[in-house]
């Protein structure tokens, strides 16, 4: 099993965190990793964020999960 450990800049901006996550997943896929590991709170950041609605986070998590499953076997 090949594991990619991906360190990304983490901010209070969920959109920029998602972009960094997408870039990290692309690198992991390019290196044919079976598993990609990201830092804790990679999408949300570590700050309490009352401006992040459940809908926004559901979209971000859904998009990240979809990207992570590209090319995987069922």
mmJSON file of the N, C-alpha and C atoms, coordinates in Angstrom:
{"data_MODEL":{"atom_site":{
"group_PDB":["ATOM","ATOM","ATOM","ATOM","ATOM","ATOM","ATOM","ATOM","ATOM","ATOM","ATOM","ATOM","ATOM","ATOM","ATOM","ATOM","ATOM","ATOM","ATOM","ATOM","ATOM","ATOM","ATOM","ATOM","ATOM","ATOM","ATOM","ATOM","ATOM","ATOM","ATOM","ATOM","ATOM","ATOM","ATOM","ATOM","ATOM","ATOM","ATOM","ATOM","ATOM","ATOM","ATOM","ATOM","ATOM","ATOM","ATOM","ATOM","ATOM","ATOM","ATOM","ATOM","ATOM","ATOM","ATOM","ATOM","ATOM","ATOM","ATOM","ATOM","ATOM","ATOM","ATOM","ATOM","ATOM","ATOM","ATOM","ATOM","ATOM","ATOM","ATOM","ATOM","ATOM","ATOM","ATOM","ATOM","ATOM","ATOM","ATOM","ATOM","ATOM","ATOM","ATOM","ATOM","ATOM","ATOM","ATOM","ATOM","ATOM","ATOM","ATOM","ATOM","ATOM","ATOM","ATOM","ATOM","ATOM","ATOM","ATOM","ATOM","ATOM","ATOM","ATOM","ATOM","ATOM","ATOM","ATOM","ATOM","ATOM","ATOM","ATOM","ATOM","ATOM","ATOM","ATOM","ATOM","ATOM","ATOM","ATOM","ATOM","ATOM","ATOM","ATOM","ATOM","ATOM","ATOM","ATOM","ATOM","ATOM","ATOM","ATOM","ATOM","ATOM","ATOM","ATOM","ATOM","ATOM","ATOM","ATOM","ATOM","ATOM","ATOM","ATOM","ATOM","ATOM","ATOM","ATOM","ATOM","ATOM","ATOM","ATOM","ATOM","ATOM","ATOM","ATOM","ATOM","ATOM","ATOM","ATOM","ATOM","ATOM","ATOM","ATOM","ATOM","ATOM","ATOM","ATOM","ATOM","ATOM","ATOM","ATOM","ATOM","ATOM","ATOM","ATOM","ATOM","ATOM","ATOM","ATOM","ATOM","ATOM","ATOM","ATOM","ATOM","ATOM","ATOM","ATOM","ATOM","ATOM","ATOM","ATOM","ATOM","ATOM","ATOM","ATOM","ATOM","ATOM","ATOM","ATOM","ATOM","ATOM","ATOM","ATOM","ATOM","ATOM","ATOM","ATOM","ATOM","ATOM","ATOM","ATOM","ATOM","ATOM","ATOM","ATOM","ATOM","ATOM","ATOM","ATOM","ATOM","ATOM","ATOM"],
"id":[1,2,3,4,5,6,7,8,9,10,11,12,13,14,15,16,17,18,19,20,21,22,23,24,25,26,27,28,29,30,31,32,33,34,35,36,37,38,39,40,41,42,43,44,45,46,47,48,49,50,51,52,53,54,55,56,57,58,59,60,61,62,63,64,65,66,67,68,69,70,71,72,73,74,75,76,77,78,79,80,81,82,83,84,85,86,87,88,89,90,91,92,93,94,95,96,97,98,99,100,101,102,103,104,105,106,107,108,109,110,111,112,113,114,115,116,117,118,119,120,121,122,123,124,125,126,127,128,129,130,131,132,133,134,135,136,137,138,139,140,141,142,143,144,145,146,147,148,149,150,151,152,153,154,155,156,157,158,159,160,161,162,163,164,165,166,167,168,169,170,171,172,173,174,175,176,177,178,179,180,181,182,183,184,185,186,187,188,189,190,191,192,193,194,195,196,197,198,199,200,201,202,203,204,205,206,207,208,209,210,211,212,213,214,215,216,217,218,219,220,221,222],
"type_symbol":["N","C","C","N","C","C","N","C","C","N","C","C","N","C","C","N","C","C","N","C","C","N","C","C","N","C","C","N","C","C","N","C","C","N","C","C","N","C","C","N","C","C","N","C","C","N","C","C","N","C","C","N","C","C","N","C","C","N","C","C","N","C","C","N","C","C","N","C","C","N","C","C","N","C","C","N","C","C","N","C","C","N","C","C","N","C","C","N","C","C","N","C","C","N","C","C","N","C","C","N","C","C","N","C","C","N","C","C","N","C","C","N","C","C","N","C","C","N","C","C","N","C","C","N","C","C","N","C","C","N","C","C","N","C","C","N","C","C","N","C","C","N","C","C","N","C","C","N","C","C","N","C","C","N","C","C","N","C","C","N","C","C","N","C","C","N","C","C","N","C","C","N","C","C","N","C","C","N","C","C","N","C","C","N","C","C","N","C","C","N","C","C","N","C","C","N","C","C","N","C","C","N","C","C","N","C","C","N","C","C","N","C","C","N","C","C","N","C","C","N","C","C"],
"label_atom_id":["N","CA","C","N","CA","C","N","CA","C","N","CA","C","N","CA","C","N","CA","C","N","CA","C","N","CA","C","N","CA","C","N","CA","C","N","CA","C","N","CA","C","N","CA","C","N","CA","C","N","CA","C","N","CA","C","N","CA","C","N","CA","C","N","CA","C","N","CA","C","N","CA","C","N","CA","C","N","CA","C","N","CA","C","N","CA","C","N","CA","C","N","CA","C","N","CA","C","N","CA","C","N","CA","C","N","CA","C","N","CA","C","N","CA","C","N","CA","C","N","CA","C","N","CA","C","N","CA","C","N","CA","C","N","CA","C","N","CA","C","N","CA","C","N","CA","C","N","CA","C","N","CA","C","N","CA","C","N","CA","C","N","CA","C","N","CA","C","N","CA","C","N","CA","C","N","CA","C","N","CA","C","N","CA","C","N","CA","C","N","CA","C","N","CA","C","N","CA","C","N","CA","C","N","CA","C","N","CA","C","N","CA","C","N","CA","C","N","CA","C","N","CA","C","N","CA","C","N","CA","C","N","CA","C","N","CA","C","N","CA","C","N","CA","C","N","CA","C","N","CA","C","N","CA","C","N","CA","C"],
"label_alt_id":[null,null,null,null,null,null,null,null,null,null,null,null,null,null,null,null,null,null,null,null,null,null,null,null,null,null,null,null,null,null,null,null,null,null,null,null,null,null,null,null,null,null,null,null,null,null,null,null,null,null,null,null,null,null,null,null,null,null,null,null,null,null,null,null,null,null,null,null,null,null,null,null,null,null,null,null,null,null,null,null,null,null,null,null,null,null,null,null,null,null,null,null,null,null,null,null,null,null,null,null,null,null,null,null,null,null,null,null,null,null,null,null,null,null,null,null,null,null,null,null,null,null,null,null,null,null,null,null,null,null,null,null,null,null,null,null,null,null,null,null,null,null,null,null,null,null,null,null,null,null,null,null,null,null,null,null,null,null,null,null,null,null,null,null,null,null,null,null,null,null,null,null,null,null,null,null,null,null,null,null,null,null,null,null,null,null,null,null,null,null,null,null,null,null,null,null,null,null,null,null,null,null,null,null,null,null,null,null,null,null,null,null,null,null,null,null,null,null,null,null,null,null],
"label_comp_id":["UNK","UNK","UNK","UNK","UNK","UNK","UNK","UNK","UNK","UNK","UNK","UNK","UNK","UNK","UNK","UNK","UNK","UNK","UNK","UNK","UNK","UNK","UNK","UNK","UNK","UNK","UNK","UNK","UNK","UNK","UNK","UNK","UNK","UNK","UNK","UNK","UNK","UNK","UNK","UNK","UNK","UNK","UNK","UNK","UNK","UNK","UNK","UNK","UNK","UNK","UNK","UNK","UNK","UNK","UNK","UNK","UNK","UNK","UNK","UNK","UNK","UNK","UNK","UNK","UNK","UNK","UNK","UNK","UNK","UNK","UNK","UNK","UNK","UNK","UNK","UNK","UNK","UNK","UNK","UNK","UNK","UNK","UNK","UNK","UNK","UNK","UNK","UNK","UNK","UNK","UNK","UNK","UNK","UNK","UNK","UNK","UNK","UNK","UNK","UNK","UNK","UNK","UNK","UNK","UNK","UNK","UNK","UNK","UNK","UNK","UNK","UNK","UNK","UNK","UNK","UNK","UNK","UNK","UNK","UNK","UNK","UNK","UNK","UNK","UNK","UNK","UNK","UNK","UNK","UNK","UNK","UNK","UNK","UNK","UNK","UNK","UNK","UNK","UNK","UNK","UNK","UNK","UNK","UNK","UNK","UNK","UNK","UNK","UNK","UNK","UNK","UNK","UNK","UNK","UNK","UNK","UNK","UNK","UNK","UNK","UNK","UNK","UNK","UNK","UNK","UNK","UNK","UNK","UNK","UNK","UNK","UNK","UNK","UNK","UNK","UNK","UNK","UNK","UNK","UNK","UNK","UNK","UNK","UNK","UNK","UNK","UNK","UNK","UNK","UNK","UNK","UNK","UNK","UNK","UNK","UNK","UNK","UNK","UNK","UNK","UNK","UNK","UNK","UNK","UNK","UNK","UNK","UNK","UNK","UNK","UNK","UNK","UNK","UNK","UNK","UNK","UNK","UNK","UNK","UNK","UNK","UNK"],
"label_asym_id":["A","A","A","A","A","A","A","A","A","A","A","A","A","A","A","A","A","A","A","A","A","A","A","A","A","A","A","A","A","A","A","A","A","A","A","A","A","A","A","A","A","A","A","A","A","A","A","A","A","A","A","A","A","A","A","A","A","A","A","A","A","A","A","A","A","A","A","A","A","A","A","A","A","A","A","A","A","A","A","A","A","A","A","A","A","A","A","A","A","A","A","A","A","A","A","A","A","A","A","A","A","A","A","A","A","A","A","A","A","A","A","A","A","A","A","A","A","A","A","A","A","A","A","A","A","A","A","A","A","A","A","A","A","A","A","A","A","A","A","A","A","A","A","A","A","A","A","A","A","A","A","A","A","A","A","A","A","A","A","A","A","A","A","A","A","A","A","A","A","A","A","A","A","A","A","A","A","A","A","A","A","A","A","A","A","A","A","A","A","A","A","A","A","A","A","A","A","A","A","A","A","A","A","A","A","A","A","A","A","A","A","A","A","A","A","A","A","A","A","A","A","A"],
"label_entity_id":["1","1","1","1","1","1","1","1","1","1","1","1","1","1","1","1","1","1","1","1","1","1","1","1","1","1","1","1","1","1","1","1","1","1","1","1","1","1","1","1","1","1","1","1","1","1","1","1","1","1","1","1","1","1","1","1","1","1","1","1","1","1","1","1","1","1","1","1","1","1","1","1","1","1","1","1","1","1","1","1","1","1","1","1","1","1","1","1","1","1","1","1","1","1","1","1","1","1","1","1","1","1","1","1","1","1","1","1","1","1","1","1","1","1","1","1","1","1","1","1","1","1","1","1","1","1","1","1","1","1","1","1","1","1","1","1","1","1","1","1","1","1","1","1","1","1","1","1","1","1","1","1","1","1","1","1","1","1","1","1","1","1","1","1","1","1","1","1","1","1","1","1","1","1","1","1","1","1","1","1","1","1","1","1","1","1","1","1","1","1","1","1","1","1","1","1","1","1","1","1","1","1","1","1","1","1","1","1","1","1","1","1","1","1","1","1","1","1","1","1","1","1"],
"label_seq_id":[1,1,1,2,2,2,3,3,3,4,4,4,5,5,5,6,6,6,7,7,7,8,8,8,9,9,9,10,10,10,11,11,11,12,12,12,13,13,13,14,14,14,15,15,15,16,16,16,17,17,17,18,18,18,19,19,19,20,20,20,21,21,21,22,22,22,23,23,23,24,24,24,25,25,25,26,26,26,27,27,27,28,28,28,29,29,29,30,30,30,31,31,31,32,32,32,33,33,33,34,34,34,35,35,35,36,36,36,37,37,37,38,38,38,39,39,39,40,40,40,41,41,41,42,42,42,43,43,43,44,44,44,45,45,45,46,46,46,47,47,47,48,48,48,49,49,49,50,50,50,51,51,51,52,52,52,53,53,53,54,54,54,55,55,55,56,56,56,57,57,57,58,58,58,59,59,59,60,60,60,61,61,61,62,62,62,63,63,63,64,64,64,65,65,65,66,66,66,67,67,67,68,68,68,69,69,69,70,70,70,71,71,71,72,72,72,73,73,73,74,74,74],
"pdbx_PDB_ins_code":[null,null,null,null,null,null,null,null,null,null,null,null,null,null,null,null,null,null,null,null,null,null,null,null,null,null,null,null,null,null,null,null,null,null,null,null,null,null,null,null,null,null,null,null,null,null,null,null,null,null,null,null,null,null,null,null,null,null,null,null,null,null,null,null,null,null,null,null,null,null,null,null,null,null,null,null,null,null,null,null,null,null,null,null,null,null,null,null,null,null,null,null,null,null,null,null,null,null,null,null,null,null,null,null,null,null,null,null,null,null,null,null,null,null,null,null,null,null,null,null,null,null,null,null,null,null,null,null,null,null,null,null,null,null,null,null,null,null,null,null,null,null,null,null,null,null,null,null,null,null,null,null,null,null,null,null,null,null,null,null,null,null,null,null,null,null,null,null,null,null,null,null,null,null,null,null,null,null,null,null,null,null,null,null,null,null,null,null,null,null,null,null,null,null,null,null,null,null,null,null,null,null,null,null,null,null,null,null,null,null,null,null,null,null,null,null,null,null,null,null,null,null],
"Cartn_x":[0.843,0.0,0.892,0.583,1.334,0.504,1.115,0.419,1.057,0.215,0.687,0.315,1.302,1.08,1.183,0.08,0.006,-0.142,0.823,0.769,0.332,-0.722,-1.219,-1.243,-1.153,-1.341,-2.795,-3.01,-4.352,-4.751,-5.917,-6.379,-7.811,-8.355,-9.751,-10.678,-10.128,-10.911,-11.14,-12.371,-12.684,-12.452,-12.72,-12.522,-11.045,-10.166,-8.739,-8.227,-8.784,-8.414,-8.842,-10.04,-10.525,-9.649,-9.258,-8.374,-7.046,-6.468,-5.211,-5.41,-6.558,-6.871,-6.982,-7.653,-7.776,-6.394,-5.54,-4.188,-3.408,-3.574,-2.914,-3.405,-4.719,-5.276,-4.776,-4.638,-4.121,-2.682,-1.867,-0.487,-0.461,-1.346,-1.407,-1.808,-2.782,-3.219,-2.099,-1.381,-0.279,0.814,1.023,2.043,1.465,0.208,-0.477,-0.606,-0.863,-1.06,-2.401,-2.432,-3.666,-4.453,-3.754,-4.359,-3.698,-4.501,-3.964,-4.342,-3.345,-3.574,-3.404,-4.342,-4.31,-4.308,-3.901,-3.917,-5.341,-5.411,-6.679,-7.279,-8.573,-9.306,-8.801,-8.385,-7.828,-8.813,-10.085,-11.065,-11.577,-11.803,-12.457,-11.493,-10.236,-9.314,-9.535,-8.682,-8.774,-9.618,-9.998,-10.768,-12.247,-12.918,-14.373,-14.947,-15.783,-16.254,-17.77,-18.387,-19.843,-20.356,-19.485,-19.912,-19.968,-19.451,-19.503,-20.789,-21.737,-23.006,-22.827,-23.776,-23.73,-23.747,-24.515,-24.577,-23.212,-22.504,-21.177,-20.236,-20.246,-19.343,-19.739,-21.044,-21.482,-20.982,-21.067,-20.579,-19.08,-18.33,-16.875,-16.473,-17.081,-16.754,-17.152,-18.331,-18.787,-17.852,-17.4,-16.479,-15.136,-14.636,-13.366,-13.488,-14.603,-14.794,-14.88,-15.575,-15.698,-14.324,-13.529,-12.174,-11.327,-11.483,-10.68,-11.033,-12.216,-12.61,-12.368,-11.875,-11.607,-10.527,-10.829,-9.85,-9.792,-10.565,-10.521,-11.42,-11.099,-11.904,-13.033,-14.192,-15.329,-15.08],
"Cartn_y":[-1.174,0.0,1.242,2.165,3.411,4.522,5.231,6.282,7.628,8.626,10.0,10.807,11.383,12.27,13.694,14.418,15.712,16.829,17.715,18.895,20.074,20.748,21.894,23.122,24.318,25.511,25.522,25.756,25.723,27.122,27.539,28.884,28.836,29.97,30.062,30.134,30.059,30.143,28.741,28.242,26.876,26.679,27.71,27.569,27.376,28.126,27.953,26.625,26.189,24.88,23.76,23.897,22.89,22.869,24.038,24.102,23.4,23.657,22.998,21.486,21.073,19.654,19.01,19.695,19.182,19.014,20.001,19.919,18.757,18.572,17.463,16.116,16.0,14.746,14.471,15.526,15.349,14.822,15.369,14.878,13.425,13.104,11.733,10.771,11.181,10.333,10.168,11.254,11.211,10.239,10.182,9.264,7.867,7.661,6.371,5.903,6.858,6.521,5.817,4.881,4.185,4.932,5.745,6.464,7.827,8.868,10.22,10.704,11.135,11.636,13.154,13.838,15.291,15.672,16.909,17.356,17.416,17.351,17.535,18.875,18.913,20.143,20.732,19.897,20.373,21.251,20.942,21.746,22.939,22.739,23.79,24.777,24.403,25.244,24.987,25.526,25.248,26.247,27.344,28.384,28.013,28.467,28.319,29.204,28.65,29.372,29.422,30.414,30.498,30.801,31.307,31.635,30.418,29.279,28.08,27.319,27.437,26.75,25.26,24.504,23.056,22.753,23.544,23.334,23.52,24.582,24.847,23.692,23.224,22.141,20.824,20.56,19.337,19.343,20.502,20.61,20.371,20.976,20.826,19.377,18.761,17.368,16.442,16.68,15.867,15.964,17.18,17.39,16.702,16.835,16.198,14.675,14.128,12.675,12.19,12.953,12.573,12.572,13.586,13.651,12.485,12.144,11.078,9.71,9.544,8.226,8.043,9.072,8.958,7.914,6.968,5.93,4.792,4.874,3.784,2.653,1.495,0.319,0.171,-0.296,-0.489,-1.559],
"Cartn_z":[0.0,0.0,0.0,-0.885,-0.967,-0.327,0.635,1.382,1.076,0.793,0.59,1.829,2.453,3.597,3.062,3.113,2.444,3.472,3.484,4.357,3.498,3.926,3.173,4.079,3.475,4.294,4.774,6.018,6.587,6.986,6.533,6.842,7.351,7.653,8.074,6.869,5.663,4.438,3.881,4.0,3.569,2.079,1.27,-0.175,-0.514,0.131,-0.165,0.404,1.533,2.078,1.131,0.547,-0.395,-1.638,-2.118,-3.292,-3.0,-1.828,-1.451,-1.319,-0.812,-0.685,-2.061,-2.974,-4.346,-4.991,-4.8,-5.354,-4.725,-3.415,-2.734,-3.225,-3.444,-3.963,-5.376,-6.18,-7.544,-7.502,-6.599,-6.462,-5.986,-5.044,-4.541,-5.661,-6.468,-7.582,-8.601,-8.872,-9.832,-9.376,-8.065,-7.536,-7.27,-7.654,-7.537,-6.087,-5.202,-3.792,-3.613,-2.682,-2.338,-1.276,-0.502,0.616,0.734,0.954,1.145,2.541,3.297,4.652,4.662,5.308,5.424,6.9,7.206,8.602,9.165,10.474,11.167,10.756,10.551,10.182,8.863,7.932,6.669,5.897,5.929,5.194,5.988,7.256,8.044,8.675,8.832,9.593,11.077,11.9,13.338,14.098,13.451,14.137,14.187,15.225,15.284,14.187,13.342,12.168,12.117,12.748,12.679,11.273,10.391,9.033,8.113,8.557,7.732,8.031,7.128,7.328,7.071,7.536,7.314,5.818,5.048,3.599,2.948,3.336,2.765,3.072,4.303,4.678,4.018,3.888,3.198,1.762,1.1,-0.278,-0.343,0.574,0.576,0.846,1.846,2.16,1.015,0.438,-0.685,-1.871,-2.155,-3.277,-3.006,-1.782,-1.431,-1.502,-1.025,-1.084,-2.52,-3.358,-4.763,-5.43,-5.156,-5.718,-5.222,-3.956,-3.372,-3.905,-4.48,-4.962,-6.457,-7.123,-8.554,-8.79,-9.632,-9.963,-8.96,-7.883,-6.91,-7.359,-6.887,-7.237,-6.231,-6.694,-5.773,-4.745],
"occupancy":[1.0,1.0,1.0,1.0,1.0,1.0,1.0,1.0,1.0,1.0,1.0,1.0,1.0,1.0,1.0,1.0,1.0,1.0,1.0,1.0,1.0,1.0,1.0,1.0,1.0,1.0,1.0,1.0,1.0,1.0,1.0,1.0,1.0,1.0,1.0,1.0,1.0,1.0,1.0,1.0,1.0,1.0,1.0,1.0,1.0,1.0,1.0,1.0,1.0,1.0,1.0,1.0,1.0,1.0,1.0,1.0,1.0,1.0,1.0,1.0,1.0,1.0,1.0,1.0,1.0,1.0,1.0,1.0,1.0,1.0,1.0,1.0,1.0,1.0,1.0,1.0,1.0,1.0,1.0,1.0,1.0,1.0,1.0,1.0,1.0,1.0,1.0,1.0,1.0,1.0,1.0,1.0,1.0,1.0,1.0,1.0,1.0,1.0,1.0,1.0,1.0,1.0,1.0,1.0,1.0,1.0,1.0,1.0,1.0,1.0,1.0,1.0,1.0,1.0,1.0,1.0,1.0,1.0,1.0,1.0,1.0,1.0,1.0,1.0,1.0,1.0,1.0,1.0,1.0,1.0,1.0,1.0,1.0,1.0,1.0,1.0,1.0,1.0,1.0,1.0,1.0,1.0,1.0,1.0,1.0,1.0,1.0,1.0,1.0,1.0,1.0,1.0,1.0,1.0,1.0,1.0,1.0,1.0,1.0,1.0,1.0,1.0,1.0,1.0,1.0,1.0,1.0,1.0,1.0,1.0,1.0,1.0,1.0,1.0,1.0,1.0,1.0,1.0,1.0,1.0,1.0,1.0,1.0,1.0,1.0,1.0,1.0,1.0,1.0,1.0,1.0,1.0,1.0,1.0,1.0,1.0,1.0,1.0,1.0,1.0,1.0,1.0,1.0,1.0,1.0,1.0,1.0,1.0,1.0,1.0,1.0,1.0,1.0,1.0,1.0,1.0,1.0,1.0,1.0,1.0,1.0,1.0],
"B_iso_or_equiv":[0.0,0.0,0.0,0.0,0.0,0.0,0.0,0.0,0.0,0.0,0.0,0.0,0.0,0.0,0.0,0.0,0.0,0.0,0.0,0.0,0.0,0.0,0.0,0.0,0.0,0.0,0.0,0.0,0.0,0.0,0.0,0.0,0.0,0.0,0.0,0.0,0.0,0.0,0.0,0.0,0.0,0.0,0.0,0.0,0.0,0.0,0.0,0.0,0.0,0.0,0.0,0.0,0.0,0.0,0.0,0.0,0.0,0.0,0.0,0.0,0.0,0.0,0.0,0.0,0.0,0.0,0.0,0.0,0.0,0.0,0.0,0.0,0.0,0.0,0.0,0.0,0.0,0.0,0.0,0.0,0.0,0.0,0.0,0.0,0.0,0.0,0.0,0.0,0.0,0.0,0.0,0.0,0.0,0.0,0.0,0.0,0.0,0.0,0.0,0.0,0.0,0.0,0.0,0.0,0.0,0.0,0.0,0.0,0.0,0.0,0.0,0.0,0.0,0.0,0.0,0.0,0.0,0.0,0.0,0.0,0.0,0.0,0.0,0.0,0.0,0.0,0.0,0.0,0.0,0.0,0.0,0.0,0.0,0.0,0.0,0.0,0.0,0.0,0.0,0.0,0.0,0.0,0.0,0.0,0.0,0.0,0.0,0.0,0.0,0.0,0.0,0.0,0.0,0.0,0.0,0.0,0.0,0.0,0.0,0.0,0.0,0.0,0.0,0.0,0.0,0.0,0.0,0.0,0.0,0.0,0.0,0.0,0.0,0.0,0.0,0.0,0.0,0.0,0.0,0.0,0.0,0.0,0.0,0.0,0.0,0.0,0.0,0.0,0.0,0.0,0.0,0.0,0.0,0.0,0.0,0.0,0.0,0.0,0.0,0.0,0.0,0.0,0.0,0.0,0.0,0.0,0.0,0.0,0.0,0.0,0.0,0.0,0.0,0.0,0.0,0.0,0.0,0.0,0.0,0.0,0.0,0.0],
"pdbx_formal_charge":[null,null,null,null,null,null,null,null,null,null,null,null,null,null,null,null,null,null,null,null,null,null,null,null,null,null,null,null,null,null,null,null,null,null,null,null,null,null,null,null,null,null,null,null,null,null,null,null,null,null,null,null,null,null,null,null,null,null,null,null,null,null,null,null,null,null,null,null,null,null,null,null,null,null,null,null,null,null,null,null,null,null,null,null,null,null,null,null,null,null,null,null,null,null,null,null,null,null,null,null,null,null,null,null,null,null,null,null,null,null,null,null,null,null,null,null,null,null,null,null,null,null,null,null,null,null,null,null,null,null,null,null,null,null,null,null,null,null,null,null,null,null,null,null,null,null,null,null,null,null,null,null,null,null,null,null,null,null,null,null,null,null,null,null,null,null,null,null,null,null,null,null,null,null,null,null,null,null,null,null,null,null,null,null,null,null,null,null,null,null,null,null,null,null,null,null,null,null,null,null,null,null,null,null,null,null,null,null,null,null,null,null,null,null,null,null,null,null,null,null,null,null],
"auth_seq_id":[1,1,1,2,2,2,3,3,3,4,4,4,5,5,5,6,6,6,7,7,7,8,8,8,9,9,9,10,10,10,11,11,11,12,12,12,13,13,13,14,14,14,15,15,15,16,16,16,17,17,17,18,18,18,19,19,19,20,20,20,21,21,21,22,22,22,23,23,23,24,24,24,25,25,25,26,26,26,27,27,27,28,28,28,29,29,29,30,30,30,31,31,31,32,32,32,33,33,33,34,34,34,35,35,35,36,36,36,37,37,37,38,38,38,39,39,39,40,40,40,41,41,41,42,42,42,43,43,43,44,44,44,45,45,45,46,46,46,47,47,47,48,48,48,49,49,49,50,50,50,51,51,51,52,52,52,53,53,53,54,54,54,55,55,55,56,56,56,57,57,57,58,58,58,59,59,59,60,60,60,61,61,61,62,62,62,63,63,63,64,64,64,65,65,65,66,66,66,67,67,67,68,68,68,69,69,69,70,70,70,71,71,71,72,72,72,73,73,73,74,74,74],
"auth_comp_id":["UNK","UNK","UNK","UNK","UNK","UNK","UNK","UNK","UNK","UNK","UNK","UNK","UNK","UNK","UNK","UNK","UNK","UNK","UNK","UNK","UNK","UNK","UNK","UNK","UNK","UNK","UNK","UNK","UNK","UNK","UNK","UNK","UNK","UNK","UNK","UNK","UNK","UNK","UNK","UNK","UNK","UNK","UNK","UNK","UNK","UNK","UNK","UNK","UNK","UNK","UNK","UNK","UNK","UNK","UNK","UNK","UNK","UNK","UNK","UNK","UNK","UNK","UNK","UNK","UNK","UNK","UNK","UNK","UNK","UNK","UNK","UNK","UNK","UNK","UNK","UNK","UNK","UNK","UNK","UNK","UNK","UNK","UNK","UNK","UNK","UNK","UNK","UNK","UNK","UNK","UNK","UNK","UNK","UNK","UNK","UNK","UNK","UNK","UNK","UNK","UNK","UNK","UNK","UNK","UNK","UNK","UNK","UNK","UNK","UNK","UNK","UNK","UNK","UNK","UNK","UNK","UNK","UNK","UNK","UNK","UNK","UNK","UNK","UNK","UNK","UNK","UNK","UNK","UNK","UNK","UNK","UNK","UNK","UNK","UNK","UNK","UNK","UNK","UNK","UNK","UNK","UNK","UNK","UNK","UNK","UNK","UNK","UNK","UNK","UNK","UNK","UNK","UNK","UNK","UNK","UNK","UNK","UNK","UNK","UNK","UNK","UNK","UNK","UNK","UNK","UNK","UNK","UNK","UNK","UNK","UNK","UNK","UNK","UNK","UNK","UNK","UNK","UNK","UNK","UNK","UNK","UNK","UNK","UNK","UNK","UNK","UNK","UNK","UNK","UNK","UNK","UNK","UNK","UNK","UNK","UNK","UNK","UNK","UNK","UNK","UNK","UNK","UNK","UNK","UNK","UNK","UNK","UNK","UNK","UNK","UNK","UNK","UNK","UNK","UNK","UNK","UNK","UNK","UNK","UNK","UNK","UNK"],
"auth_asym_id":["A","A","A","A","A","A","A","A","A","A","A","A","A","A","A","A","A","A","A","A","A","A","A","A","A","A","A","A","A","A","A","A","A","A","A","A","A","A","A","A","A","A","A","A","A","A","A","A","A","A","A","A","A","A","A","A","A","A","A","A","A","A","A","A","A","A","A","A","A","A","A","A","A","A","A","A","A","A","A","A","A","A","A","A","A","A","A","A","A","A","A","A","A","A","A","A","A","A","A","A","A","A","A","A","A","A","A","A","A","A","A","A","A","A","A","A","A","A","A","A","A","A","A","A","A","A","A","A","A","A","A","A","A","A","A","A","A","A","A","A","A","A","A","A","A","A","A","A","A","A","A","A","A","A","A","A","A","A","A","A","A","A","A","A","A","A","A","A","A","A","A","A","A","A","A","A","A","A","A","A","A","A","A","A","A","A","A","A","A","A","A","A","A","A","A","A","A","A","A","A","A","A","A","A","A","A","A","A","A","A","A","A","A","A","A","A","A","A","A","A","A","A"],
"auth_atom_id":["N","CA","C","N","CA","C","N","CA","C","N","CA","C","N","CA","C","N","CA","C","N","CA","C","N","CA","C","N","CA","C","N","CA","C","N","CA","C","N","CA","C","N","CA","C","N","CA","C","N","CA","C","N","CA","C","N","CA","C","N","CA","C","N","CA","C","N","CA","C","N","CA","C","N","CA","C","N","CA","C","N","CA","C","N","CA","C","N","CA","C","N","CA","C","N","CA","C","N","CA","C","N","CA","C","N","CA","C","N","CA","C","N","CA","C","N","CA","C","N","CA","C","N","CA","C","N","CA","C","N","CA","C","N","CA","C","N","CA","C","N","CA","C","N","CA","C","N","CA","C","N","CA","C","N","CA","C","N","CA","C","N","CA","C","N","CA","C","N","CA","C","N","CA","C","N","CA","C","N","CA","C","N","CA","C","N","CA","C","N","CA","C","N","CA","C","N","CA","C","N","CA","C","N","CA","C","N","CA","C","N","CA","C","N","CA","C","N","CA","C","N","CA","C","N","CA","C","N","CA","C","N","CA","C","N","CA","C","N","CA","C","N","CA","C","N","CA","C","N","CA","C","N","CA","C","N","CA","C"],
"pdbx_PDB_model_num":[1,1,1,1,1,1,1,1,1,1,1,1,1,1,1,1,1,1,1,1,1,1,1,1,1,1,1,1,1,1,1,1,1,1,1,1,1,1,1,1,1,1,1,1,1,1,1,1,1,1,1,1,1,1,1,1,1,1,1,1,1,1,1,1,1,1,1,1,1,1,1,1,1,1,1,1,1,1,1,1,1,1,1,1,1,1,1,1,1,1,1,1,1,1,1,1,1,1,1,1,1,1,1,1,1,1,1,1,1,1,1,1,1,1,1,1,1,1,1,1,1,1,1,1,1,1,1,1,1,1,1,1,1,1,1,1,1,1,1,1,1,1,1,1,1,1,1,1,1,1,1,1,1,1,1,1,1,1,1,1,1,1,1,1,1,1,1,1,1,1,1,1,1,1,1,1,1,1,1,1,1,1,1,1,1,1,1,1,1,1,1,1,1,1,1,1,1,1,1,1,1,1,1,1,1,1,1,1,1,1,1,1,1,1,1,1,1,1,1,1,1,1]
}}}
